[in-house]
Amino acid sequence: MILLYYLYTLDDTWFTDEKLLKVEKSVDYIISHFMAMYNPDLVEVGIEGDWTENTNWHADNANVNVNMYYVLRLLAQVERLKGKSESARYHDLIAERIKDAFNKELSEGGFWDSKRGVYVHGNDGRGGRVYGDKYFETTANIFAILYGIAESDKVQSILRYMDMFPDIESPWPVKTNYPGRTDARRTRYLYDVTNGDVWFFLGAHTAVIRLKNGYREKGTKMYKVIRDYEEKEGTIHNNIYGDGSVNADWSPELGNYGGLFTPYVEGVLGLRPTEFGLIISPTPLEGMAYLKTLNPLFYAGKNFYLSVEWKGENLSEVYIDEELANNIIRDKNSILLSPSSFRNGSEIKMVFKGGG
């Protein structure tokens, strides 16, 4: 979060070199202490495991590694902006090692199950003890797509698998795993939170993946389920079981409220900060032809307003303060907004025309 904050704000006053050093020390501690037991290019599960409660493992963990990969990529970008090119090269190298190992077959110590065409949950480094070969682990697969660890062929394979098993995403945005399982170690909670239950934060990111990969109707419905649930319940419960009952023992977590805005920010607006600028890659919800932000968006210490017209699928025109922005970096569906390309309070307009 702190790395994303800096990439969005470029706030050197708050994000000091001392804060960066603390992040680097934490990341480097994991690299030096938790990559030796199984596959030497992957991070092992650790004592408490991952957020889906797999705490009794002796293996590398796909959820842990996909998030570690993302952190390393963000950290390297921040380091380059801070003038620490050597540290950035090192962390990029570790990220590439994780990506390469992550995508290897099970027998090679990776997480890719070529028989099913999806990533598994855990591996002991040689394919001898594998977790997740009997169920679909949503977190590992969705975030592998979201964070770019999965190449395009694997992305399509995962989506095809999810299409073949619609119960993964029904009736809620998405289940943590499918089919359910009952092997969580934390028995003191008196129930298993791994048995195919629902976390809206995960569902929101699945909606983003669906929207960004051509499943506009499905992504829209997933987003609507989250919005309608909060409107009906007045909250977003921590986790919801398959039958619609909730875990009343835990109070709602702040992170789950990300389910309300993640599909909008990352999916519809398509905002992603990078070391080079802010990527804006809008995608309409089903039936949406026009969008205009009534409140400002923020980047690099300035605010701006965004409007989008969809008359087709390809980005045709970009305007900044009503002037045609021919010099802005762009492709067929996105722009790269640099800190110097707009003023505080600018109005940015994107017009899509033509076929896909």
Beta strands, then each sheet from edge to edge (+ up, - down):
strand 1: 60-61
strand 2: 112-113
strand 3: 118-119
strand 4: 122-123
strand 5: 130-131
strand 6: 136-137
strand 7: 177-178
strand 8: 271-273
strand 9: 278-280
strand 10: 290-292
strand 11: 297-299
strand 12: 302-310
strand 13: 314-320
strand 14: 323-324
strand 15: 329-330
strand 16: 335-337
strand 17: 346-353
sheet 1: 1+ 4- 5+
sheet 2: 2+ 3-
sheet 3: 6+ 7-
sheet 4: 8+ 9- 16+ 15-
sheet 5: 10+ 12- 11+
sheet 6: 10+ 12- 17- 13+ 14-
end
